């Protein structure tokens, strides 16, 4: 329960690039409409530790979000993106994503996760517009 609302936290056990398949199955099983699903994910297009909240939109460079949008057949769902830092060399993206992070970067990531947690509470309490105004 968050902000007196019953919530479920899902972590797909699929490969990241197939996240949409898991989300669709769960949303169908529990009969949850798209606008009641908040997708939280890492984003290499945002500075480490910062978050961005969006009501809807494209996948950007994130293959997991491409899967979610494709499987849900919609971009009309809220999302909270947690920045993991910019990757200058997109051709070397896999190495960037799986590399060990420094203690300084790790601290920033933890701060981003804490901020995302507060943002989720704000979305549930006061709506996504208020959360966007407060956290973006």
C-alpha positions in Angstrom: 0.0 0.0 0.0 1.4 3.4 -1.0 -0.6 6.6 -0.2 -3.5 4.4 0.8 -3.6 2.8 -2.6 -3.1 -0.9 -3.3 -0.2 -1.3 -5.6 1.7 -4.2 -7.2 5.4 -4.1 -8.0 6.3 -6.3 -11.0 9.8 -7.2 -12.2 9.5 -9.1 -15.4 11.6 -12.2 -15.5 11.9 -12.0 -19.3 14.9 -10.6 -21.1 14.8 -6.8 -20.9 14.1 -6.6 -24.6 10.9 -8.7 -24.1 9.6 -6.8 -21.1 6.4 -5.9 -22.9 5.3 -9.5 -23.1 5.4 -9.9 -19.3 3.6 -6.6 -18.7 0.8 -7.4 -21.1 0.2 -10.8 -19.5 0.1 -9.4 -16.0 -2.2 -6.5 -17.1 -4.6 -8.9 -18.8 -4.6 -11.3 -15.9 -5.4 -8.6 -13.3 -7.5 -6.6 -15.7 -5.5 -3.4 -15.2 -6.0 -0.6 -17.7 -2.9 1.0 -19.3 -3.2 4.3 -17.6 -3.0 2.5 -14.2 0.4 0.9 -15.0 3.5 3.0 -14.3 6.6 1.7 -16.0 9.9 2.4 -14.1 13.1 1.9 -16.0 16.7 3.0 -16.4 17.7 5.4 -19.1 21.1 6.1 -20.6 19.8 9.3 -22.1 19.4 11.0 -18.7 22.2 12.1 -16.3 23.0 9.6 -13.6 20.6 9.9 -10.7 18.1 12.3 -12.2 14.6 11.2 -13.0 12.0 12.1 -15.7 8.3 11.5 -15.5 6.2 11.3 -18.6 2.5 10.6 -19.2 3.1 9.0 -22.5 5.6 9.0 -25.3 8.0 7.0 -27.5 10.6 4.5 -26.3 13.6 6.7 -27.1 16.7 4.5 -27.3 15.4 1.9 -24.8 14.8 -1.5 -26.3 12.8 -2.7 -23.3 10.4 0.2 -23.8 10.1 -0.6 -27.5 8.9 -4.0 -26.4 6.4 -2.5 -23.9 5.0 -0.1 -26.4 4.8 -2.8 -29.1 3.1 -5.4 -26.9 0.7 -2.9 -25.3 0.0 -1.4 -28.7 0.2 2.0 -27.2 2.4 4.8 -25.9 -0.4 6.0 -23.6 0.9 5.0 -20.2 3.0 6.8 -17.5 6.6 6.1 -17.0 9.4 7.1 -14.6 12.9 7.0 -16.1 15.9 6.9 -13.8 19.1 8.2 -15.4 22.1 6.0 -15.6 24.3 8.4 -17.4 25.1 9.2 -21.0 26.8 6.7 -23.2 28.8 8.6 -25.7 29.6 5.6 -27.9 26.3 3.9 -28.7 28.1 1.2 -30.7 29.6 0.0 -27.3 26.4 0.2 -25.4 26.4 -3.4 -24.0 29.8 -2.8 -22.4 28.6 0.5 -21.0 25.4 -1.0 -19.5 27.1 -3.9 -17.8 30.3 -2.2 -16.6 31.1 -1.8 -12.9 30.1 1.6 -11.7 32.2 3.7 -9.4 31.2 4.4 -5.8 30.3 8.0 -6.8 28.1 6.8 -9.6 26.5 4.2 -7.4 25.6 6.8 -4.8 24.0 8.9 -7.6 22.0 5.8 -8.8 20.7 5.2 -5.2 19.7 8.9 -5.0 17.8 8.5 -8.3 16.0 5.4 -7.0 15.0 7.2 -3.8 13.7 10.1 -5.8 11.8 7.8 -8.1 10.2 6.2 -5.0 9.0 9.7 -3.9 7.8 10.5 -7.4 5.7 7.3 -7.5 4.1 8.3 -4.1 3.4 11.7 -5.5 1.8 10.2 -8.7 -0.5 8.1 -6.5 -1.3 10.8 -4.1 -1.8 13.9 -6.4 -1.6 12.6 -9.9 1.0 12.6 -12.6 0.8 16.3 -13.5 1.7 17.3 -9.9 4.5 14.7 -9.9 5.9 16.0 -13.2 5.8 19.6 -11.9 7.5 18.6 -8.7 10.2 16.2 -10.0 10.9 17.0 -13.7 
